[in-house]
Amino acid sequence: MTIAEPAPTTTETNTAATRTAYRTCPLCEASCGLEITLRPTPSGEEVVRIRGDRDDVFSKGYICPKGSTLKQLHEDPDRLRRPVVKRDGAFVEVSWDEAFAEIEQRLLPLLDEHGRDACAIYVGNPNAHNLAGLLYNRALLRALGSTNVFSASTVDQRPKEISSALMFGGGLNVPVPDVDRTDHLLMLGANPFASNGSLATAPDWPGRIERVVERGGAVVVVDPRRSRTAEAATEWVPIRPGADAYLLMAMVQVITSEGLVDLGRCGDLVTGLDEVVAAAAPFTPELVAHATGLAADDIRRMARELAAAPSACVYGRIGTTTAEFGTLTSWLVDVLNVLTGNLDRPGGAMFTTAAAGASNTRGKPRYGRAVKLHRRTSRVRELPETFGELPAVAMAEEMDTPGEGRIRALVTVAGNPVLSTPNSARLDAAIAGLDFRVAIDIYVNETTRHADVILPAPSPLQKGHYDLALLQLALHDTSNYSEPVLPLDADQPTEWEVLARLALVLQGGGATADPALVDDLMITSMVQGSVADETSPIHGRDVDEILEELSPRRGPERILDFLLRTGPYGEGFGGDPDGSSMDKLLANPHGLDHGPLKTRLPDVLRTPDGMIALAPEILLADVARLHEGLDGRRDHPFVLIGRRDLRSNNSWMHNLSVLVKGKPRCTAHLHPDDAASLGLDDGDDAIVRSRVGEVRVPVEVTDAIRRGVVSIPHGWGHDLDGVQLEVAAAHAGVNSNLLADETFFEPISGNAVLNGIPVDVQRA
Ligand code: SF4
């Protein structure tokens, strides 16, 4: 472990009055270090500059255009600072006590009358970047006690969590591509030049990819669009949308039939190899050529090159998970990593050793419980539960279909499902028809405009930060805690206090109950669990003594300190004086470098038999559907796919003028031949229509897209009545989820299919 020299958090470098703070950017999964300069004002301090922290152990100065907007976000006049309650159709500011009292008075009777399932909860994507959210949402969910739990996971990465849980024994036990050391990177449905990477945390993906090419390696990008990432690659493979599973299955067929299997470090750790060989046997490159739109010889060559590379990794992202065969595709990505000997090899696909919170560093190695999927179903369409949640595609019907068990109230936590989930128009109307809605959010957006009470969290600059989830998926082992840069406003609670207090209200603890009750309960139960665990560094220690050592910290920082100290680099409450802790992270504001990814097999496995399950039954059973899908369903004249932009981040950063200025980004990309056949020129408006809706959208004609594919980014459509986002409304764009069909989902994960939606396109 390398520990950076302690650096001061305050400096006099600019003028005697300025101060410099360091903070990890919370806006996307890249986790860049920021250097923030502040100066005093009559009322406190203001940010005068944000740039990349050149001393950050992970990002080394890299920053994207979004990172410097934390100041604008903090100062955004539309950002809510105080709770609001709807009175006679308009939001009015109220005190925190009044807001919680309103929730108590209106929501609890509804739960008493109709049961806990009458209130649903939707947890949005920003929670994955949020320490308080990751820790205290659990308390909120428990307090609500509803089975109607939804999140952004089922419009995003749920298939990968499922395949990883089945193969390796944990939804976050996800092998990540060791990009910094690989000779061959095969990427599907990923555009890290725009997204900055996902399920593979690393700042400066563009630089990392460019360095693969510079050292003579191969970067192969499989995508219906020639994205910025594809432009920088050594090869672009323009596959038909939604066909990645066919390509990967055919590559497995080539590798297994040509004797190219080399299990490497997985040699005696794999079950199910014969079943995989048998499942892949029919999927020859010739069989899948039409479905993929690729030549059989190219598929064969890709497989051989992958197998022959000294090191290689296969990596799939959102284009592969929000697709018709998302879980199969996610599985096949790692089947290929295993079959080519690249799992757990430097330069291959490896497991991160996170400093805190990872289930694959806790408990007994090679021991875990069987994954239980589909333990219950939704009420109306009987869609499957996964990991305690129902699919987001079921939300609207659970609200607007009459009958016993109908959802009558909704809590959203940093989520905007009206823009983020399929058939937005139906969901929008369904939420409007509910009896009561609570939102924890900083904006009155397309979803929260329906709320009866909105509880605003502090701005990112007012919160401490540690990437508890994302650092479990990092391409290099690091840890980094950021203190709040700016103080809370007068009377403003911290985010964990808001979440804990709402939990107490839902439990019937009263609107004025002390959130410390929840906090104390949580840390006590964690410490009790750890001292009882014979693999823990504090096994057998006294609970009160450990709690005493953690005091006087409280909230997320106390829990993080506990996780760090009992983690793989931790000081173990006295076991290793050089080990990690909150104090150590505070003394190292540029982060701690724990080194490159390490080999971790077999101990990283948490499957019931301690083996890699190469052929989980539920996935093998789905191969028949893949085979059936080879018919002509992919021959619809147009299919819709999404698109990322470096200056955008789902639905919630369009109110910052610096990010939306310039030419409109919410456009439909069309191939020149398609545009010509439809009589469309660059800048013309097109009508794009699906089974569930239509949008009118300006066209951008580009040869960087396959024929028959239309690409519209999601997260736009800010022109709805009642939205209080002045800048975003002036750059409204259209909501692509008006086209996404809630009946089009992947059956194992329940994940929405957002790539490959059949649409018709015509001139407006
Ligand atoms: S790449 Fe992501 S983490 Fe880095 S500055 Fe941009 S938004 Fe922030």
Boltz pocket constraint, residues with backbone or C-beta under 6 A from the ligand:
constraints:
  - pocket:
      binder: B
      contacts: [[A, 25], [A, 26], [A, 27], [A, 28], [A, 29], [A, 30], [A, 31], [A, 32], [A, 62], [A, 63], [A, 64], [A, 65], [A, 66], [A, 67], [A, 68], [A, 195], [A, 196], [A, 203]]
      max_distance: 6.0
